[in-house]
Amino acid sequence: MNLDLSTKYLGLKLANPLVCSSSSMCVSLDNIRQMEEAGAAAVVLHSLFEEQLTLESAGLDYSLSAGTESYVESLSYLVELTDYKLGPDGYLEHIRKAKQSVGIPIIASLNGATRGGWLNYAQSIQQAGADALELNLYHIPTDTSIRGADVEEQYLDVVRDVRSHVTIPIAVKLSPFFTSMAHMARESVTAGADALVLFNRFYQPDFDLENLDVVPRLHLSSSHELLLRLHWVAILYGNVAADLAVTGGVHSAADVIKSMMAGAKVAMMASVLFQHGIGYLTTIRDDMVRWMMDREYNSVRQMQGNMSLLASANPAAFERGNYMQTLRSHVRRR
Ligand SMILES: Cc1cc2nc3c(=O)[nH]c(=O)nc-3n(C[C@H](O)[C@H](O)[C@H](O)COP(=O)(O)O)c2cc1C
């Protein structure tokens, strides 16, 4: 049987839906080559951060400032950031080298939350040869005087700015913490996103009780985190004019297949590669092929969206109706 695993994401024709999510693993060209060999259809590079670009334009050395207390606090999630060692110029060089090293698309990543000169950098990223740009909107609004709508508008301004700087496709990586997720998704697309990447993981700092200190803590994900992503991809599929990507909790072929059925074009992975190594991508792809053949699927396209809200015979499963049922179905067993 001729099995077609191909998918289209951000206008790029991909051999399969397995994409390496943005992480410190992508700092190494060797890793990127291994990702391609193991079957990744595209790679999202680690992020270049607004803070890095802002510091550079202020004439400060990022690698020096990154070690300071206040910096680490404001960037608690970026446990490995100081190890990245790639400043803005190094990042552009990395894109060029990655493009020379592999045949699969290279998606660059910018990470920030406010408008400003740092966004001009999107242009340089395009010129360096990135096939697309992922924009990670990562911000924790702690100011009690700022309304949710204002935070959303600030994000959308960033998307609009980036859109005005580049012609390559843009993916926007969102967090799930919006009161009206569906509306924010639609507005992001109106602002210029060609794809939505669901969802960013927020990294909560932990308390060190010995030193009474707040310390960054990065836990790798488990498949359990996939459910939130499946839920929202299934809801948004067909309702926003953008490709959807899952990131967060994809650890197995079953997780990739579920992501496709919810309506995603690609399933991105980071934690599973840290846990089992890059070669595990091959296992996931082989398991996926076996599953599809056993059930006589011919293509990934055939699966995409077939469990979405639009396709569902039971929309209540995605909405409030099922909440009651879920709670009632949980009975205590002795
Ligand atoms: C060590 C590590 C570094 C990461 N670095 C970045 C980054 O630079 N930019 C970004 O957008 N996401 C980053 N992420 C988040 C991942 O891209 C991904 O969205 C998240 O880990 C959820 O996917 P997973 O469950 O497969 O790990 C990082 C994740 C890990 C574990």
The ligand as a MOL file (V3000), in Angstrom:
LIG
                    3D

  0  0  0     0  0            999 V3000
M  V30 BEGIN CTAB
M  V30 COUNTS 31 33 0 0 0
M  V30 BEGIN ATOM
M  V30 1 C 14.8360 22.7150 27.1670 0
M  V30 2 C 13.7400 23.4030 26.4230 0
M  V30 3 C 14.0220 24.5830 25.7520 0
M  V30 4 C 13.0100 25.2630 25.0680 0
M  V30 5 N 13.3170 26.4080 24.4040 0
M  V30 6 C 12.3350 27.0610 23.7180 0
M  V30 7 C 12.6180 28.2240 22.9710 0
M  V30 8 O 13.7670 28.6730 22.8780 0
M  V30 9 N 11.5850 28.8300 22.3320 0
M  V30 10 C 10.3050 28.3540 22.3650 0
M  V30 11 O 9.4160 28.9360 21.7430 0
M  V30 12 N 10.0110 27.2300 23.0480 0
M  V30 13 C 10.9880 26.5860 23.7240 0
M  V30 14 N 10.6820 25.4410 24.4060 0
M  V30 15 C 9.2830 24.9440 24.4040 0
M  V30 16 C 9.0890 23.8450 23.3500 0
M  V30 17 O 9.2350 24.3460 22.0360 0
M  V30 18 C 7.6940 23.2140 23.4280 0
M  V30 19 O 6.7150 24.1380 23.0140 0
M  V30 20 C 7.3120 22.7370 24.8220 0
M  V30 21 O 8.4010 22.0930 25.4520 0
M  V30 22 C 6.1450 21.7710 24.7380 0
M  V30 23 O 6.4470 20.6690 23.9360 0
M  V30 24 P 6.8980 19.2460 24.5500 0
M  V30 25 O 5.7810 18.7720 25.4070 0
M  V30 26 O 7.1240 18.3710 23.3480 0
M  V30 27 O 8.1390 19.4890 25.3290 0
M  V30 28 C 11.6830 24.7440 25.0810 0
M  V30 29 C 11.4280 23.5430 25.7280 0
M  V30 30 C 12.4180 22.8730 26.3890 0
M  V30 31 C 12.0860 21.5740 27.0800 0
M  V30 END ATOM
M  V30 BEGIN BOND
M  V30 1 1 1 2
M  V30 2 1 2 3
M  V30 3 2 2 30
M  V30 4 2 3 4
M  V30 5 1 4 5
M  V30 6 1 4 28
M  V30 7 2 5 6
M  V30 8 1 6 7
M  V30 9 1 6 13
M  V30 10 2 7 8
M  V30 11 1 7 9
M  V30 12 1 9 10
M  V30 13 2 10 11
M  V30 14 1 10 12
M  V30 15 2 12 13
M  V30 16 1 13 14
M  V30 17 1 14 15
M  V30 18 1 14 28
M  V30 19 1 15 16
M  V30 20 1 16 17
M  V30 21 1 16 18
M  V30 22 1 18 19
M  V30 23 1 18 20
M  V30 24 1 20 21
M  V30 25 1 20 22
M  V30 26 1 22 23
M  V30 27 1 23 24
M  V30 28 2 24 25
M  V30 29 1 24 26
M  V30 30 1 24 27
M  V30 31 2 28 29
M  V30 32 1 29 30
M  V30 33 1 30 31
M  V30 END BOND
M  V30 END CTAB
M  END
